[in-house]
Amino acid sequence: GEFPEKLAIVFGTESSGCTQEMLTAADKRVYLPLSGFADSLNLSVAAAMVIQMLFFMEPSLEGEISQKEKDELRALWYKSLARNAKEEKKYAEILASKDFPRPFGDMRRAGEHREGWAQKKVVKKNQARYEMLAEELGEDANKNLVK
């Protein structure tokens, strides 16, 4: 379908949702169905999912920004970052030189650091549970359990 010229997306709280005023004013309501044990999503996750879906549905929503607009936004942003006169001078020099930091590439941790950390007692407890379930399941343990 066609997207309106103006669009407001309102997200409600986990416990009580949106206000009645917002619900009454809404042209459309969206529900994100969940499966498994979760009964709600973190607000930032829900917002990211909805916004990404809007971009999939209508790629032109991403818009375009001119170099002049980028420079103006960067100048405003750098000014707001400065906490003192020394930093204001530093950011002004960066803006004048146009030697801006490059965007990060892959922000993920290196492969050897991707494993989660848990206390030793938690690891032992989980290992004991795994072994107990593996014993109960017998031959099917490797198919049904994720270690």
C-alpha positions in Angstrom: 0.0 0.0 0.0 0.8 3.6 -0.1 2.4 5.3 2.9 1.0 8.6 4.2 3.0 11.8 3.9 3.2 11.9 7.7 3.4 8.8 9.9 3.5 8.5 13.7 4.4 5.2 15.3 3.5 4.9 19.0 4.8 2.1 21.2 3.1 1.3 24.5 4.7 0.1 27.7 5.1 -3.5 28.5 2.6 -3.5 31.3 -0.2 -1.3 30.1 0.3 -0.6 26.4 -0.7 2.7 24.9 -2.9 5.3 26.5 -6.6 5.1 25.5 -6.1 8.5 23.8 -3.5 7.0 21.5 -5.5 3.9 20.8 -8.6 6.0 20.0 -6.6 8.3 17.6 -4.9 5.4 15.9 -5.8 4.6 12.3 -4.1 1.2 12.6 -2.9 -1.0 15.4 0.0 -3.5 15.0 0.6 -6.5 17.2 3.9 -8.4 17.1 3.1 -12.0 17.8 5.5 -14.0 19.9 6.2 -17.6 20.4 8.0 -19.5 23.1 8.2 -18.3 26.7 8.5 -14.6 26.1 5.3 -12.6 26.5 6.8 -9.2 25.5 9.7 -7.6 23.6 12.1 -5.0 24.8 10.9 -1.6 23.5 14.1 -1.0 21.4 13.7 -4.5 19.8 10.1 -3.9 19.0 10.9 -0.5 17.5 13.8 -1.8 15.5 11.6 -4.6 14.1 8.8 -2.3 13.1 11.1 0.3 11.6 13.0 -2.3 9.6 9.8 -3.7 8.3 8.7 -0.2 7.2 11.9 0.1 5.2 11.4 -3.3 3.6 7.8 -2.3 2.7 8.8 1.1 1.3 12.5 1.6 0.7 12.0 5.2 -0.3 11.3 6.0 3.4 15.1 5.9 4.1 15.3 9.2 2.2 18.5 10.9 1.1 20.6 13.5 2.7 22.9 15.9 0.9 26.5 16.4 1.9 25.6 20.0 3.0 22.9 18.6 5.3 25.3 16.0 6.7 27.9 18.7 7.3 25.3 20.9 9.1 24.1 18.0 11.3 27.7 17.0 12.1 28.5 20.5 13.2 25.5 20.6 15.5 26.3 17.1 16.8 30.0 17.9 17.5 29.0 21.1 19.2 26.7 19.2 21.5 29.4 16.6 22.3 31.8 19.2 23.6 31.8 19.3 27.4 34.3 22.2 27.8 36.2 24.8 25.9 39.1 22.4 25.2 36.7 19.9 23.5 34.9 22.6 21.6 38.3 23.6 20.1 39.1 20.0 19.3 35.7 19.4 17.5 36.0 22.7 15.7 39.4 21.6 14.4 38.0 18.2 13.2 35.2 20.0 11.5 37.5 22.4 9.7 39.9 19.6 8.6 37.0 17.4 7.4 39.0 14.5 8.7 36.1 12.7 10.2 36.3 9.3 11.9 35.3 6.5 9.6 32.2 4.4 10.4 32.9 1.1 12.2 32.9 -2.0 10.1 32.0 -5.2 11.9 31.1 -4.3 15.5 30.9 -7.9 16.7 33.4 -9.3 19.1 36.1 -11.6 17.7 35.1 -15.2 17.4 37.0 -16.4 20.5 35.2 -13.8 22.6 31.6 -14.6 21.5 30.9 -17.2 24.1 28.9 -16.0 27.0 30.3 -15.9 30.6 28.7 -17.6 33.5 29.7 -18.2 37.1 31.3 -21.6 37.8 28.4 -22.7 40.0 26.0 -21.8 37.2 28.1 -23.7 34.6 28.1 -26.8 37.0 24.4 -26.6 37.6 23.7 -26.3 33.8 26.0 -29.2 33.1 24.3 -31.4 35.7 20.9 -30.5 34.2 22.1 -31.4 30.7 23.5 -34.7 31.9 20.2 -35.5 33.7 18.2 -34.7 30.6 20.6 -36.6 28.3 20.2 -39.6 30.6 16.4 -39.3 30.4 16.3 -38.9 26.6 18.8 -41.6 26.0 19.8 -41.9 22.3 17.7 -38.9 21.3 19.7 -36.6 23.6 22.0 -35.2 20.9 19.1 -34.5 18.6 17.0 -32.7 21.2 19.4 -30.9 23.5 21.6 -27.9 22.8 24.7 -28.0 24.9 
